[in-house]
Amino acid sequence: MNYIFYPIGVDRPISPEDSLPPLPDIPRGALVVVEGRAPIWRYGMALHMLHGSPAGAVAFYDPRLGAVVVATHSPSWSVGEIVDVPTPTVDKNL
């Protein structure tokens, strides 16, 4: 399975004017897993930014479930599908 993590977590109060991190290199058709502790609107902003990317699908990471597919343009994934991915590593610099 071809997937890549996109960490958007924050460790301080932020506002919608705070920019998202730059997108990682995304191989065409890959599953992008958005992860990190952040306000729900930041997840929406990330999904919007990823819509025009080469990603085949986008999932949001839930520590209790795994990666939950929230958008797809690929027959390889279905919206609502739970994908087993390793736990993302925590960036101690946040």
PyMOL Python script that loads the backbone (N, CA, C, O; Angstrom):
from pymol import cmd

cmd.read_pdbstr("""\
ATOM      1  N   MET A   1       0.857  -1.190   0.000  1.00  0.00           N
ATOM      2  CA  MET A   1       0.000   0.000   0.000  1.00  0.00           C
ATOM      3  C   MET A   1       0.891   1.236   0.000  1.00  0.00           C
ATOM      4  O   MET A   1       1.856   1.315   0.760  1.00  0.00           O
ATOM      5  N   ASN A   2       0.568   2.183  -0.841  1.00  0.00           N
ATOM      6  CA  ASN A   2       1.329   3.411  -0.972  1.00  0.00           C
ATOM      7  C   ASN A   2       0.616   4.530  -0.203  1.00  0.00           C
ATOM      8  O   ASN A   2      -0.421   5.024  -0.643  1.00  0.00           O
ATOM      9  N   TYR A   3       1.179   4.926   0.950  1.00  0.00           N
ATOM     10  CA  TYR A   3       0.580   6.009   1.734  1.00  0.00           C
ATOM     11  C   TYR A   3       1.678   6.926   2.241  1.00  0.00           C
ATOM     12  O   TYR A   3       2.848   6.551   2.308  1.00  0.00           O
ATOM     13  N   ILE A   4       1.271   8.139   2.597  1.00  0.00           N
ATOM     14  CA  ILE A   4       2.196   9.121   3.138  1.00  0.00           C
ATOM     15  C   ILE A   4       1.467   9.915   4.210  1.00  0.00           C
ATOM     16  O   ILE A   4       0.297  10.259   4.043  1.00  0.00           O
ATOM     17  N   PHE A   5       2.151  10.208   5.311  1.00  0.00           N
ATOM     18  CA  PHE A   5       1.565  11.017   6.377  1.00  0.00           C
ATOM     19  C   PHE A   5       1.754  12.503   6.083  1.00  0.00           C
ATOM     20  O   PHE A   5       2.785  12.920   5.554  1.00  0.00           O
ATOM     21  N   TYR A   6       0.738  13.293   6.436  1.00  0.00           N
ATOM     22  CA  TYR A   6       0.805  14.753   6.348  1.00  0.00           C
ATOM     23  C   TYR A   6       0.460  15.296   7.730  1.00  0.00           C
ATOM     24  O   TYR A   6      -0.719  15.434   8.056  1.00  0.00           O
ATOM     25  N   PRO A   7       1.479  15.611   8.559  1.00  0.00           N
ATOM     26  CA  PRO A   7       1.214  16.086   9.915  1.00  0.00           C
ATOM     27  C   PRO A   7       0.820  17.568   9.934  1.00  0.00           C
ATOM     28  O   PRO A   7       1.521  18.417   9.384  1.00  0.00           O
ATOM     29  N   ILE A   8      -0.313  17.859  10.577  1.00  0.00           N
ATOM     30  CA  ILE A   8      -0.781  19.251  10.668  1.00  0.00           C
ATOM     31  C   ILE A   8      -0.980  19.674  12.125  1.00  0.00           C
ATOM     32  O   ILE A   8      -1.542  20.739  12.383  1.00  0.00           O
ATOM     33  N   GLY A   9      -0.534  18.866  13.069  1.00  0.00           N
ATOM     34  CA  GLY A   9      -0.752  19.124  14.487  1.00  0.00           C
ATOM     35  C   GLY A   9      -0.096  20.403  14.976  1.00  0.00           C
ATOM     36  O   GLY A   9       0.892  20.878  14.416  1.00  0.00           O
ATOM     37  N   VAL A  10      -0.674  20.940  16.028  1.00  0.00           N
ATOM     38  CA  VAL A  10      -0.157  22.159  16.665  1.00  0.00           C
ATOM     39  C   VAL A  10      -0.122  21.944  18.172  1.00  0.00           C
ATOM     40  O   VAL A  10      -0.822  21.087  18.711  1.00  0.00           O
ATOM     41  N   ASP A  11       0.716  22.747  18.844  1.00  0.00           N
ATOM     42  CA  ASP A  11       0.811  22.631  20.303  1.00  0.00           C
ATOM     43  C   ASP A  11       0.492  23.939  21.011  1.00  0.00           C
ATOM     44  O   ASP A  11       0.792  24.117  22.192  1.00  0.00           O
ATOM     45  N   ARG A  12      -0.121  24.848  20.266  1.00  0.00           N
ATOM     46  CA  ARG A  12      -0.485  26.161  20.828  1.00  0.00           C
ATOM     47  C   ARG A  12      -1.785  26.615  20.173  1.00  0.00           C
ATOM     48  O   ARG A  12      -2.166  26.098  19.122  1.00  0.00           O
ATOM     49  N   PRO A  13      -2.454  27.564  20.779  1.00  0.00           N
ATOM     50  CA  PRO A  13      -3.650  28.101  20.121  1.00  0.00           C
ATOM     51  C   PRO A  13      -3.266  28.746  18.788  1.00  0.00           C
ATOM     52  O   PRO A  13      -2.256  29.443  18.690  1.00  0.00           O
ATOM     53  N   ILE A  14      -4.077  28.505  17.781  1.00  0.00           N
ATOM     54  CA  ILE A  14      -3.826  29.088  16.465  1.00  0.00           C
ATOM     55  C   ILE A  14      -5.116  29.697  15.942  1.00  0.00           C
ATOM     56  O   ILE A  14      -6.188  29.514  16.518  1.00  0.00           O
ATOM     57  N   SER A  15      -4.993  30.421  14.843  1.00  0.00           N
ATOM     58  CA  SER A  15      -6.166  30.987  14.189  1.00  0.00           C
ATOM     59  C   SER A  15      -6.178  30.502  12.739  1.00  0.00           C
ATOM     60  O   SER A  15      -5.174  29.984  12.250  1.00  0.00           O
ATOM     61  N   PRO A  16      -7.300  30.667  12.057  1.00  0.00           N
ATOM     62  CA  PRO A  16      -7.366  30.224  10.658  1.00  0.00           C
ATOM     63  C   PRO A  16      -6.353  30.919   9.745  1.00  0.00           C
ATOM     64  O   PRO A  16      -6.080  30.434   8.647  1.00  0.00           O
ATOM     65  N   GLU A  17      -5.803  32.029  10.179  1.00  0.00           N
ATOM     66  CA  GLU A  17      -4.797  32.718   9.367  1.00  0.00           C
ATOM     67  C   GLU A  17      -3.442  32.013   9.409  1.00  0.00           C
ATOM     68  O   GLU A  17      -2.596  32.255   8.548  1.00  0.00           O
ATOM     69  N   ASP A  18      -3.224  31.138  10.406  1.00  0.00           N
ATOM     70  CA  ASP A  18      -1.969  30.392  10.485  1.00  0.00           C
ATOM     71  C   ASP A  18      -1.934  29.371   9.346  1.00  0.00           C
ATOM     72  O   ASP A  18      -2.870  28.594   9.162  1.00  0.00           O
ATOM     73  N   SER A  19      -0.852  29.389   8.599  1.00  0.00           N
ATOM     74  CA  SER A  19      -0.783  28.524   7.429  1.00  0.00           C
ATOM     75  C   SER A  19      -0.513  27.069   7.801  1.00  0.00           C
ATOM     76  O   SER A  19       0.044  26.762   8.855  1.00  0.00           O
ATOM     77  N   LEU A  20      -0.923  26.205   6.911  1.00  0.00           N
ATOM     78  CA  LEU A  20      -0.651  24.779   7.045  1.00  0.00           C
ATOM     79  C   LEU A  20       0.807  24.519   6.665  1.00  0.00           C
ATOM     80  O   LEU A  20       1.415  25.317   5.951  1.00  0.00           O
ATOM     81  N   PRO A  21       1.364  23.412   7.136  1.00  0.00           N
ATOM     82  CA  PRO A  21       2.698  23.057   6.669  1.00  0.00           C
ATOM     83  C   PRO A  21       2.654  22.777   5.161  1.00  0.00           C
ATOM     84  O   PRO A  21       1.599  22.445   4.621  1.00  0.00           O
ATOM     85  N   PRO A  22       3.796  22.911   4.487  1.00  0.00           N
ATOM     86  CA  PRO A  22       3.795  22.585   3.064  1.00  0.00           C
ATOM     87  C   PRO A  22       3.444  21.117   2.846  1.00  0.00           C
ATOM     88  O   PRO A  22       3.734  20.267   3.688  1.00  0.00           O
ATOM     89  N   LEU A  23       2.830  20.837   1.730  1.00  0.00           N
ATOM     90  CA  LEU A  23       2.489  19.451   1.416  1.00  0.00           C
ATOM     91  C   LEU A  23       3.765  18.633   1.222  1.00  0.00           C
ATOM     92  O   LEU A  23       4.756  19.134   0.692  1.00  0.00           O
ATOM     93  N   PRO A  24       3.733  17.383   1.651  1.00  0.00           N
ATOM     94  CA  PRO A  24       4.877  16.509   1.367  1.00  0.00           C
ATOM     95  C   PRO A  24       4.874  16.129  -0.115  1.00  0.00           C
ATOM     96  O   PRO A  24       3.904  16.393  -0.825  1.00  0.00           O
ATOM     97  N   ASP A  25       5.949  15.518  -0.572  1.00  0.00           N
ATOM     98  CA  ASP A  25       5.942  14.963  -1.925  1.00  0.00           C
ATOM     99  C   ASP A  25       4.921  13.826  -1.948  1.00  0.00           C
ATOM    100  O   ASP A  25       4.990  12.903  -1.137  1.00  0.00           O
ATOM    101  N   ILE A  26       3.991  13.901  -2.868  1.00  0.00           N
ATOM    102  CA  ILE A  26       2.899  12.921  -2.929  1.00  0.00           C
ATOM    103  C   ILE A  26       2.988  12.157  -4.245  1.00  0.00           C
ATOM    104  O   ILE A  26       2.776  12.734  -5.311  1.00  0.00           O
ATOM    105  N   PRO A  27       3.298  10.867  -4.177  1.00  0.00           N
ATOM    106  CA  PRO A  27       3.293  10.071  -5.404  1.00  0.00           C
ATOM    107  C   PRO A  27       1.867   9.983  -5.975  1.00  0.00           C
ATOM    108  O   PRO A  27       0.896   9.897  -5.223  1.00  0.00           O
ATOM    109  N   ARG A  28       1.757  10.005  -7.284  1.00  0.00           N
ATOM    110  CA  ARG A  28       0.435   9.927  -7.931  1.00  0.00           C
ATOM    111  C   ARG A  28      -0.314   8.684  -7.461  1.00  0.00           C
ATOM    112  O   ARG A  28       0.209   7.571  -7.509  1.00  0.00           O
ATOM    113  N   GLY A  29      -1.549   8.896  -7.007  1.00  0.00           N
ATOM    114  CA  GLY A  29      -2.412   7.802  -6.576  1.00  0.00           C
ATOM    115  C   GLY A  29      -2.234   7.362  -5.136  1.00  0.00           C
ATOM    116  O   GLY A  29      -2.928   6.450  -4.685  1.00  0.00           O
ATOM    117  N   ALA A  30      -1.321   7.986  -4.400  1.00  0.00           N
ATOM    118  CA  ALA A  30      -1.065   7.580  -3.015  1.00  0.00           C
ATOM    119  C   ALA A  30      -2.215   7.966  -2.088  1.00  0.00           C
ATOM    120  O   ALA A  30      -2.998   8.869  -2.385  1.00  0.00           O
ATOM    121  N   LEU A  31      -2.296   7.268  -0.972  1.00  0.00           N
ATOM    122  CA  LEU A  31      -3.211   7.631   0.114  1.00  0.00           C
ATOM    123  C   LEU A  31      -2.466   8.608   1.014  1.00  0.00           C
ATOM    124  O   LEU A  31      -1.395   8.283   1.528  1.00  0.00           O
ATOM    125  N   VAL A  32      -3.018   9.796   1.209  1.00  0.00           N
ATOM    126  CA  VAL A  32      -2.423  10.767   2.126  1.00  0.00           C
ATOM    127  C   VAL A  32      -3.195  10.698   3.435  1.00  0.00           C
ATOM    128  O   VAL A  32      -4.416  10.855   3.455  1.00  0.00           O
ATOM    129  N   VAL A  33      -2.475  10.461   4.529  1.00  0.00           N
ATOM    130  CA  VAL A  33      -3.079  10.351   5.855  1.00  0.00           C
ATOM    131  C   VAL A  33      -2.763  11.627   6.619  1.00  0.00           C
ATOM    132  O   VAL A  33      -1.615  11.858   7.001  1.00  0.00           O
ATOM    133  N   VAL A  34      -3.774  12.454   6.842  1.00  0.00           N
ATOM    134  CA  VAL A  34      -3.621  13.696   7.599  1.00  0.00           C
ATOM    135  C   VAL A  34      -3.687  13.338   9.076  1.00  0.00           C
ATOM    136  O   VAL A  34      -4.598  12.635   9.513  1.00  0.00           O
ATOM    137  N   GLU A  35      -2.712  13.829   9.843  1.00  0.00           N
ATOM    138  CA  GLU A  35      -2.691  13.470  11.258  1.00  0.00           C
ATOM    139  C   GLU A  35      -2.161  14.618  12.106  1.00  0.00           C
ATOM    140  O   GLU A  35      -1.517  15.541  11.607  1.00  0.00           O
ATOM    141  N   GLY A  36      -2.448  14.536  13.392  1.00  0.00           N
ATOM    142  CA  GLY A  36      -1.970  15.513  14.355  1.00  0.00           C
ATOM    143  C   GLY A  36      -3.123  16.158  15.107  1.00  0.00           C
ATOM    144  O   GLY A  36      -4.252  16.211  14.619  1.00  0.00           O
ATOM    145  N   ARG A  37      -2.820  16.643  16.295  1.00  0.00           N
ATOM    146  CA  ARG A  37      -3.824  17.318  17.121  1.00  0.00           C
ATOM    147  C   ARG A  37      -4.009  18.738  16.603  1.00  0.00           C
ATOM    148  O   ARG A  37      -3.084  19.550  16.632  1.00  0.00           O
ATOM    149  N   ALA A  38      -5.214  19.023  16.133  1.00  0.00           N
ATOM    150  CA  ALA A  38      -5.499  20.324  15.520  1.00  0.00           C
ATOM    151  C   ALA A  38      -7.006  20.558  15.516  1.00  0.00           C
ATOM    152  O   ALA A  38      -7.788  19.612  15.610  1.00  0.00           O
ATOM    153  N   PRO A  39      -7.415  21.840  15.406  1.00  0.00           N
ATOM    154  CA  PRO A  39      -8.847  22.134  15.316  1.00  0.00           C
ATOM    155  C   PRO A  39      -9.454  21.504  14.059  1.00  0.00           C
ATOM    156  O   PRO A  39      -8.765  21.301  13.058  1.00  0.00           O
ATOM    157  N   ILE A  40     -10.725  21.205  14.127  1.00  0.00           N
ATOM    158  CA  ILE A  40     -11.419  20.557  13.012  1.00  0.00           C
ATOM    159  C   ILE A  40     -11.334  21.389  11.737  1.00  0.00           C
ATOM    160  O   ILE A  40     -11.217  20.833  10.645  1.00  0.00           O
ATOM    161  N   TRP A  41     -11.391  22.710  11.864  1.00  0.00           N
ATOM    162  CA  TRP A  41     -11.323  23.541  10.665  1.00  0.00           C
ATOM    163  C   TRP A  41      -9.958  23.415   9.986  1.00  0.00           C
ATOM    164  O   TRP A  41      -9.869  23.594   8.772  1.00  0.00           O
ATOM    165  N   ARG A  42      -8.904  23.115  10.725  1.00  0.00           N
ATOM    166  CA  ARG A  42      -7.579  22.922  10.118  1.00  0.00           C
ATOM    167  C   ARG A  42      -7.576  21.643   9.264  1.00  0.00           C
ATOM    168  O   ARG A  42      -6.932  21.588   8.217  1.00  0.00           O
ATOM    169  N   TYR A  43      -8.298  20.627   9.724  1.00  0.00           N
ATOM    170  CA  TYR A  43      -8.438  19.406   8.931  1.00  0.00           C
ATOM    171  C   TYR A  43      -9.193  19.699   7.638  1.00  0.00           C
ATOM    172  O   TYR A  43      -8.839  19.180   6.579  1.00  0.00           O
ATOM    173  N   GLY A  44     -10.223  20.523   7.720  1.00  0.00           N
ATOM    174  CA  GLY A  44     -10.968  20.908   6.516  1.00  0.00           C
ATOM    175  C   GLY A  44     -10.091  21.667   5.534  1.00  0.00           C
ATOM    176  O   GLY A  44     -10.178  21.456   4.325  1.00  0.00           O
ATOM    177  N   MET A  45      -9.254  22.541   6.048  1.00  0.00           N
ATOM    178  CA  MET A  45      -8.339  23.296   5.192  1.00  0.00           C
ATOM    179  C   MET A  45      -7.333  22.349   4.516  1.00  0.00           C
ATOM    180  O   MET A  45      -7.005  22.516   3.342  1.00  0.00           O
ATOM    181  N   ALA A  46      -6.857  21.365   5.269  1.00  0.00           N
ATOM    182  CA  ALA A  46      -5.915  20.391   4.702  1.00  0.00           C
ATOM    183  C   ALA A  46      -6.591  19.577   3.599  1.00  0.00           C
ATOM    184  O   ALA A  46      -5.996  19.345   2.547  1.00  0.00           O
ATOM    185  N   LEU A  47      -7.818  19.149   3.832  1.00  0.00           N
ATOM    186  CA  LEU A  47      -8.549  18.390   2.817  1.00  0.00           C
ATOM    187  C   LEU A  47      -8.721  19.221   1.553  1.00  0.00           C
ATOM    188  O   LEU A  47      -8.542  18.714   0.445  1.00  0.00           O
ATOM    189  N   HIS A  48      -9.064  20.483   1.712  1.00  0.00           N
ATOM    190  CA  HIS A  48      -9.236  21.362   0.555  1.00  0.00           C
ATOM    191  C   HIS A  48      -7.924  21.497  -0.219  1.00  0.00           C
ATOM    192  O   HIS A  48      -7.923  21.438  -1.448  1.00  0.00           O
ATOM    193  N   MET A  49      -6.813  21.677   0.490  1.00  0.00           N
ATOM    194  CA  MET A  49      -5.522  21.824  -0.162  1.00  0.00           C
ATOM    195  C   MET A  49      -5.122  20.534  -0.886  1.00  0.00           C
ATOM    196  O   MET A  49      -4.524  20.584  -1.961  1.00  0.00           O
ATOM    197  N   LEU A  50      -5.449  19.388  -0.302  1.00  0.00           N
ATOM    198  CA  LEU A  50      -5.078  18.110  -0.902  1.00  0.00           C
ATOM    199  C   LEU A  50      -5.938  17.740  -2.111  1.00  0.00           C
ATOM    200  O   LEU A  50      -5.559  16.871  -2.896  1.00  0.00           O
ATOM    201  N   HIS A  51      -7.081  18.386  -2.263  1.00  0.00           N
ATOM    202  CA  HIS A  51      -7.993  18.034  -3.358  1.00  0.00           C
ATOM    203  C   HIS A  51      -7.323  18.158  -4.719  1.00  0.00           C
ATOM    204  O   HIS A  51      -7.586  17.348  -5.608  1.00  0.00           O
ATOM    205  N   GLY A  52      -6.477  19.139  -4.898  1.00  0.00           N
ATOM    206  CA  GLY A  52      -5.811  19.338  -6.186  1.00  0.00           C
ATOM    207  C   GLY A  52      -4.471  18.623  -6.298  1.00  0.00           C
ATOM    208  O   GLY A  52      -3.742  18.836  -7.267  1.00  0.00           O
ATOM    209  N   SER A  53      -4.138  17.791  -5.337  1.00  0.00           N
ATOM    210  CA  SER A  53      -2.843  17.103  -5.329  1.00  0.00           C
ATOM    211  C   SER A  53      -2.928  15.802  -6.138  1.00  0.00           C
ATOM    212  O   SER A  53      -4.010  15.416  -6.579  1.00  0.00           O
ATOM    213  N   PRO A  54      -1.796  15.132  -6.330  1.00  0.00           N
ATOM    214  CA  PRO A  54      -1.822  13.845  -7.036  1.00  0.00           C
ATOM    215  C   PRO A  54      -2.337  12.680  -6.193  1.00  0.00           C
ATOM    216  O   PRO A  54      -2.331  11.539  -6.655  1.00  0.00           O
ATOM    217  N   ALA A  55      -2.779  12.948  -4.971  1.00  0.00           N
ATOM    218  CA  ALA A  55      -3.264  11.880  -4.092  1.00  0.00           C
ATOM    219  C   ALA A  55      -4.447  11.144  -4.714  1.00  0.00           C
ATOM    220  O   ALA A  55      -5.306  11.755  -5.351  1.00  0.00           O
ATOM    221  N   GLY A  56      -4.482   9.841  -4.524  1.00  0.00           N
ATOM    222  CA  GLY A  56      -5.625   9.056  -4.964  1.00  0.00           C
ATOM    223  C   GLY A  56      -6.745   9.085  -3.945  1.00  0.00           C
ATOM    224  O   GLY A  56      -7.916   8.918  -4.288  1.00  0.00           O
ATOM    225  N   ALA A  57      -6.376   9.301  -2.675  1.00  0.00           N
ATOM    226  CA  ALA A  57      -7.363   9.370  -1.595  1.00  0.00           C
ATOM    227  C   ALA A  57      -6.753  10.101  -0.415  1.00  0.00           C
ATOM    228  O   ALA A  57      -5.534  10.208  -0.281  1.00  0.00           O
ATOM    229  N   VAL A  58      -7.647  10.605   0.443  1.00  0.00           N
ATOM    230  CA  VAL A  58      -7.234  11.296   1.664  1.00  0.00           C
ATOM    231  C   VAL A  58      -7.922  10.625   2.835  1.00  0.00           C
ATOM    232  O   VAL A  58      -9.114  10.322   2.783  1.00  0.00           O
ATOM    233  N   ALA A  59      -7.153  10.394   3.898  1.00  0.00           N
ATOM    234  CA  ALA A  59      -7.701   9.813   5.122  1.00  0.00           C
ATOM    235  C   ALA A  59      -7.287  10.683   6.296  1.00  0.00           C
ATOM    236  O   ALA A  59      -6.261  11.362   6.254  1.00  0.00           O
ATOM    237  N   PHE A  60      -8.097  10.651   7.340  1.00  0.00           N
ATOM    238  CA  PHE A  60      -7.757  11.326   8.595  1.00  0.00           C
ATOM    239  C   PHE A  60      -7.409  10.253   9.607  1.00  0.00           C
ATOM    240  O   PHE A  60      -8.120   9.256   9.730  1.00  0.00           O
ATOM    241  N   TYR A  61      -6.316  10.454  10.333  1.00  0.00           N
ATOM    242  CA  TYR A  61      -5.867   9.458  11.302  1.00  0.00           C
ATOM    243  C   TYR A  61      -6.631   9.596  12.611  1.00  0.00           C
ATOM    244  O   TYR A  61      -6.726  10.688  13.171  1.00  0.00           O
ATOM    245  N   ASP A  62      -7.168   8.496  13.088  1.00  0.00           N
ATOM    246  CA  ASP A  62      -7.831   8.419  14.394  1.00  0.00           C
ATOM    247  C   ASP A  62      -7.058   7.379  15.194  1.00  0.00           C
ATOM    248  O   ASP A  62      -6.973   6.225  14.774  1.00  0.00           O
ATOM    249  N   PRO A  63      -6.489   7.764  16.346  1.00  0.00           N
ATOM    250  CA  PRO A  63      -5.664   6.813  17.089  1.00  0.00           C
ATOM    251  C   PRO A  63      -6.409   5.557  17.530  1.00  0.00           C
ATOM    252  O   PRO A  63      -5.783   4.526  17.775  1.00  0.00           O
ATOM    253  N   ARG A  64      -7.726   5.626  17.635  1.00  0.00           N
ATOM    254  CA  ARG A  64      -8.495   4.442  18.052  1.00  0.00           C
ATOM    255  C   ARG A  64      -8.833   3.528  16.889  1.00  0.00           C
ATOM    256  O   ARG A  64      -9.045   2.332  17.085  1.00  0.00           O
ATOM    257  N   LEU A  65      -8.887   4.077  15.672  1.00  0.00           N
ATOM    258  CA  LEU A  65      -9.336   3.295  14.520  1.00  0.00           C
ATOM    259  C   LEU A  65      -8.241   3.013  13.494  1.00  0.00           C
ATOM    260  O   LEU A  65      -8.121   1.897  12.988  1.00  0.00           O
ATOM    261  N   GLY A  66      -7.461   4.017  13.202  1.00  0.00           N
ATOM    262  CA  GLY A  66      -6.507   3.957  12.095  1.00  0.00           C
ATOM    263  C   GLY A  66      -6.814   5.109  11.156  1.00  0.00           C
ATOM    264  O   GLY A  66      -7.347   6.134  11.580  1.00  0.00           O
ATOM    265  N   ALA A  67      -6.483   4.948   9.895  1.00  0.00           N
ATOM    266  CA  ALA A  67      -6.714   5.990   8.898  1.00  0.00           C
ATOM    267  C   ALA A  67      -8.099   5.792   8.281  1.00  0.00           C
ATOM    268  O   ALA A  67      -8.373   4.755   7.677  1.00  0.00           O
ATOM    269  N   VAL A  68      -8.968   6.793   8.437  1.00  0.00           N
ATOM    270  CA  VAL A  68     -10.331   6.721   7.916  1.00  0.00           C
ATOM    271  C   VAL A  68     -10.393   7.530   6.619  1.00  0.00           C
ATOM    272  O   VAL A  68     -10.164   8.739   6.626  1.00  0.00           O
ATOM    273  N   VAL A  69     -10.698   6.870   5.526  1.00  0.00           N
ATOM    274  CA  VAL A  69     -10.757   7.537   4.220  1.00  0.00           C
ATOM    275  C   VAL A  69     -11.945   8.506   4.207  1.00  0.00           C
ATOM    276  O   VAL A  69     -13.080   8.129   4.497  1.00  0.00           O
ATOM    277  N   VAL A  70     -11.647   9.774   3.861  1.00  0.00           N
ATOM    278  CA  VAL A  70     -12.699  10.801   3.836  1.00  0.00           C
ATOM    279  C   VAL A  70     -12.970  11.319   2.423  1.00  0.00           C
ATOM    280  O   VAL A  70     -13.997  11.955   2.184  1.00  0.00           O
ATOM    281  N   ALA A  71     -12.059  11.052   1.489  1.00  0.00           N
ATOM    282  CA  ALA A  71     -12.253  11.474   0.098  1.00  0.00           C
ATOM    283  C   ALA A  71     -11.402  10.568  -0.786  1.00  0.00           C
ATOM    284  O   ALA A  71     -10.294  10.182  -0.412  1.00  0.00           O
ATOM    285  N   THR A  72     -11.931  10.233  -1.962  1.00  0.00           N
ATOM    286  CA  THR A  72     -11.181   9.365  -2.868  1.00  0.00           C
ATOM    287  C   THR A  72     -11.555   9.629  -4.318  1.00  0.00           C
ATOM    288  O   THR A  72     -12.693   9.968  -4.642  1.00  0.00           O
ATOM    289  N   HIS A  73     -10.557   9.462  -5.177  1.00  0.00           N
ATOM    290  CA  HIS A  73     -10.752   9.479  -6.628  1.00  0.00           C
ATOM    291  C   HIS A  73     -10.221   8.174  -7.204  1.00  0.00           C
ATOM    292  O   HIS A  73      -9.944   8.082  -8.400  1.00  0.00           O
ATOM    293  N   SER A  74     -10.082   7.174  -6.356  1.00  0.00           N
ATOM    294  CA  SER A  74      -9.472   5.917  -6.755  1.00  0.00           C
ATOM    295  C   SER A  74     -10.365   4.737  -6.385  1.00  0.00           C
ATOM    296  O   SER A  74     -10.977   4.739  -5.317  1.00  0.00           O
ATOM    297  N   PRO A  75     -10.446   3.735  -7.252  1.00  0.00           N
ATOM    298  CA  PRO A  75     -11.216   2.536  -6.897  1.00  0.00           C
ATOM    299  C   PRO A  75     -10.518   1.690  -5.824  1.00  0.00           C
ATOM    300  O   PRO A  75     -11.092   0.721  -5.328  1.00  0.00           O
ATOM    301  N   SER A  76      -9.286   2.056  -5.468  1.00  0.00           N
ATOM    302  CA  SER A  76      -8.548   1.300  -4.450  1.00  0.00           C
ATOM    303  C   SER A  76      -9.067   1.544  -3.040  1.00  0.00           C
ATOM    304  O   SER A  76      -8.843   0.725  -2.149  1.00  0.00           O
ATOM    305  N   TRP A  77      -9.758   2.664  -2.826  1.00  0.00           N
ATOM    306  CA  TRP A  77     -10.279   3.009  -1.502  1.00  0.00           C
ATOM    307  C   TRP A  77     -11.725   3.454  -1.592  1.00  0.00           C
ATOM    308  O   TRP A  77     -12.188   3.904  -2.640  1.00  0.00           O
ATOM    309  N   SER A  78     -12.435   3.321  -0.471  1.00  0.00           N
ATOM    310  CA  SER A  78     -13.828   3.764  -0.368  1.00  0.00           C
ATOM    311  C   SER A  78     -13.958   4.725   0.794  1.00  0.00           C
ATOM    312  O   SER A  78     -13.299   4.553   1.819  1.00  0.00           O
ATOM    313  N   VAL A  79     -14.808   5.745   0.645  1.00  0.00           N
ATOM    314  CA  VAL A  79     -15.066   6.665   1.741  1.00  0.00           C
ATOM    315  C   VAL A  79     -15.611   5.871   2.923  1.00  0.00           C
ATOM    316  O   VAL A  79     -16.526   5.063   2.769  1.00  0.00           O
ATOM    317  N   GLY A  80     -15.049   6.104   4.089  1.00  0.00           N
ATOM    318  CA  GLY A  80     -15.441   5.394   5.303  1.00  0.00           C
ATOM    319  C   GLY A  80     -14.586   4.171   5.581  1.00  0.00           C
ATOM    320  O   GLY A  80     -14.655   3.603   6.671  1.00  0.00           O
ATOM    321  N   GLU A  81     -13.790   3.762   4.622  1.00  0.00           N
ATOM    322  CA  GLU A  81     -12.903   2.614   4.818  1.00  0.00           C
ATOM    323  C   GLU A  81     -11.842   2.946   5.874  1.00  0.00           C
ATOM    324  O   GLU A  81     -11.310   4.056   5.912  1.00  0.00           O
ATOM    325  N   ILE A  82     -11.554   1.981   6.713  1.00  0.00           N
ATOM    326  CA  ILE A  82     -10.509   2.140   7.724  1.00  0.00           C
ATOM    327  C   ILE A  82      -9.278   1.382   7.239  1.00  0.00           C
ATOM    328  O   ILE A  82      -9.330   0.181   6.973  1.00  0.00           O
ATOM    329  N   VAL A  83      -8.177   2.109   7.130  1.00  0.00           N
ATOM    330  CA  VAL A  83      -6.931   1.540   6.625  1.00  0.00           C
ATOM    331  C   VAL A  83      -5.959   1.396   7.792  1.00  0.00           C
ATOM    332  O   VAL A  83      -5.729   2.344   8.542  1.00  0.00           O
ATOM    333  N   ASP A  84      -5.400   0.215   7.934  1.00  0.00           N
ATOM    334  CA  ASP A  84      -4.437  -0.053   8.998  1.00  0.00           C
ATOM    335  C   ASP A  84      -3.082   0.521   8.599  1.00  0.00           C
ATOM    336  O   ASP A  84      -2.434   0.025   7.677  1.00  0.00           O
ATOM    337  N   VAL A  85      -2.663   1.567   9.300  1.00  0.00           N
ATOM    338  CA  VAL A  85      -1.343   2.167   9.083  1.00  0.00           C
ATOM    339  C   VAL A  85      -0.628   2.207  10.423  1.00  0.00           C
ATOM    340  O   VAL A  85      -1.284   2.186  11.465  1.00  0.00           O
ATOM    341  N   PRO A  86       0.706   2.265  10.425  1.00  0.00           N
ATOM    342  CA  PRO A  86       1.410   2.365  11.697  1.00  0.00           C
ATOM    343  C   PRO A  86       1.091   3.692  12.377  1.00  0.00           C
ATOM    344  O   PRO A  86       0.729   4.666  11.716  1.00  0.00           O
ATOM    345  N   THR A  87       1.227   3.723  13.678  1.00  0.00           N
ATOM    346  CA  THR A  87       1.026   4.971  14.426  1.00  0.00           C
ATOM    347  C   THR A  87       2.041   5.987  13.964  1.00  0.00           C
ATOM    348  O   THR A  87       3.235   5.690  13.924  1.00  0.00           O
ATOM    349  N   PRO A  88       1.586   7.207  13.604  1.00  0.00           N
ATOM    350  CA  PRO A  88       2.533   8.238  13.178  1.00  0.00           C
ATOM    351  C   PRO A  88       3.506   8.562  14.325  1.00  0.00           C
ATOM    352  O   PRO A  88       3.134   8.524  15.498  1.00  0.00           O
ATOM    353  N   THR A  89       4.733   8.874  13.970  1.00  0.00           N
ATOM    354  CA  THR A  89       5.691   9.271  15.001  1.00  0.00           C
ATOM    355  C   THR A  89       5.374  10.671  15.465  1.00  0.00           C
ATOM    356  O   THR A  89       4.964  11.520  14.674  1.00  0.00           O
ATOM    357  N   VAL A  90       5.563  10.911  16.742  1.00  0.00           N
ATOM    358  CA  VAL A  90       5.280  12.217  17.323  1.00  0.00           C
ATOM    359  C   VAL A  90       6.502  13.090  17.179  1.00  0.00           C
ATOM    360  O   VAL A  90       7.605  12.693  17.557  1.00  0.00           O
ATOM    361  N   ASP A  91       6.312  14.287  16.630  1.00  0.00           N
ATOM    362  CA  ASP A  91       7.415  15.244  16.492  1.00  0.00           C
ATOM    363  C   ASP A  91       7.575  15.961  17.820  1.00  0.00           C
ATOM    364  O   ASP A  91       6.700  16.725  18.228  1.00  0.00           O
ATOM    365  N   LYS A  92       8.674  15.720  18.485  1.00  0.00           N
ATOM    366  CA  LYS A  92       8.946  16.330  19.800  1.00  0.00           C
ATOM    367  C   LYS A  92       9.186  17.830  19.697  1.00  0.00           C
ATOM    368  O   LYS A  92       9.233  18.512  20.721  1.00  0.00           O
ATOM    369  N   ASN A  93       9.341  18.363  18.475  1.00  0.00           N
ATOM    370  CA  ASN A  93       9.593  19.796  18.310  1.00  0.00           C
ATOM    371  C   ASN A  93       8.310  20.617  18.264  1.00  0.00           C
ATOM    372  O   ASN A  93       8.365  21.847  18.226  1.00  0.00           O
ATOM    373  N   LEU A  94       7.149  19.948  18.267  1.00  0.00           N
ATOM    374  CA  LEU A  94       5.885  20.714  18.227  1.00  0.00           C
ATOM    375  C   LEU A  94       5.633  21.376  19.549  1.00  0.00           C
ATOM    376  O   LEU A  94       4.625  22.062  19.713  1.00  0.00           O
TER     377      LEU A  94
END
""", "prot")
cmd.dss("prot")
cmd.show_as("cartoon", "prot")
cmd.util.cbc("prot")
cmd.orient("prot")
